[in-house]
Amino acid sequence: QVQLVESGGGLVQPGGSLRLSCAVSGSNFENYVMSWFRQAPGKEREFVAAIAWSAGSTNYADSVKGRFTISRDNAKNTGYLQMNSLKPEDTAIYYCTLSQYWGQGTQVTVSS
């Protein structure tokens, strides 16, 4: 069983930065892919970024490429999503996933 706990969301002004964390507990997840998804009010959930936990290879949605960076710290069993140059349209609940497991989500609001 794998459990995911996100943190780091909040309110930030346009152009600002936030770093989301996703703490992983459990075992045998080294071969999984960690992904971040987001869902804005009234919109469908969309893919944001992914990282292969073991290899470290990454993939990004076009809408965040060049602004967001996904990473992981094997020693801390934690994944991160560094979000820079935030825009109001980045406002959403952000979820981390690892294989079929999902976290509870963390709210990110970009507003002046």
C-alpha positions in Angstrom: 0.0 0.0 0.0 1.3 3.5 -0.9 0.1 6.7 0.6 0.7 10.2 -0.8 0.4 13.5 1.1 0.6 16.8 -0.7 1.6 20.1 0.8 2.8 23.6 -0.3 -0.3 25.0 -1.9 -1.6 28.5 -1.2 -2.4 31.9 -2.5 0.2 33.6 -4.7 0.2 36.7 -6.9 0.6 36.4 -10.7 4.3 35.9 -11.5 5.0 34.3 -8.2 6.3 30.9 -7.3 5.2 27.9 -5.2 6.7 24.5 -4.5 4.4 21.6 -4.0 5.6 18.5 -2.1 4.3 15.0 -2.3 5.5 12.7 0.5 5.3 9.0 -0.3 5.0 6.2 2.3 4.8 2.5 1.6 7.0 0.1 -0.3 8.0 -1.0 -3.8 7.2 2.2 -5.6 10.7 2.7 -7.1 9.5 1.5 -10.5 6.5 3.8 -10.6 5.9 7.1 -12.3 4.9 10.1 -10.2 2.6 12.5 -11.9 0.9 15.8 -11.0 -2.6 16.6 -12.2 -4.8 19.6 -11.6 -8.4 20.4 -11.7 -9.8 23.9 -12.0 -13.4 24.7 -11.0 -15.8 23.6 -13.8 -13.0 22.0 -15.8 -11.8 18.5 -16.4 -8.7 17.2 -14.6 -5.6 17.6 -16.7 -2.1 16.3 -16.7 0.6 18.7 -15.6 3.9 16.8 -15.3 5.4 13.3 -14.7 8.7 11.8 -13.5 9.9 8.2 -13.6 10.8 7.7 -10.0 13.9 5.5 -10.7 15.2 6.9 -13.9 14.3 10.6 -13.3 13.0 11.2 -16.9 10.4 13.9 -17.1 7.4 15.0 -19.2 5.4 18.2 -19.1 2.1 19.5 -20.4 2.7 22.3 -23.0 0.9 24.8 -20.8 3.5 24.5 -18.0 6.6 23.7 -20.0 9.4 26.1 -19.1 7.6 27.3 -16.0 7.2 24.2 -13.9 9.8 21.6 -12.8 9.1 18.2 -11.5 11.7 16.4 -9.3 12.1 13.8 -6.6 14.3 13.2 -3.7 14.9 9.5 -3.3 16.3 9.8 0.2 13.3 11.7 1.5 10.7 9.7 -0.6 9.3 13.0 -1.7 8.3 14.4 -5.0 8.2 18.1 -5.9 6.6 20.4 -8.3 8.3 23.8 -8.5 6.0 26.3 -10.1 7.4 29.6 -11.4 5.8 32.5 -13.3 2.4 31.5 -12.1 -0.7 32.7 -14.0 -4.3 33.0 -12.9 -5.1 30.1 -15.1 -2.9 27.9 -13.0 -5.4 28.1 -10.2 -6.6 24.6 -9.4 -6.5 21.8 -7.0 -3.2 19.9 -7.6 -3.0 16.2 -7.1 0.1 14.0 -7.1 -0.3 10.4 -8.2 2.0 7.3 -8.1 0.7 4.5 -10.2 -2.9 4.0 -9.2 -2.5 5.9 -5.9 -3.7 9.5 -5.5 -3.1 12.2 -2.9 -5.8 14.3 -1.3 -4.9 17.4 -3.3 -3.7 20.9 -2.4 -5.3 24.2 -3.5 -3.2 26.6 -5.6 -4.8 30.1 -6.1 -3.1 32.6 -8.3 -4.7 36.0 -7.9 -3.8 39.6 -7.2 
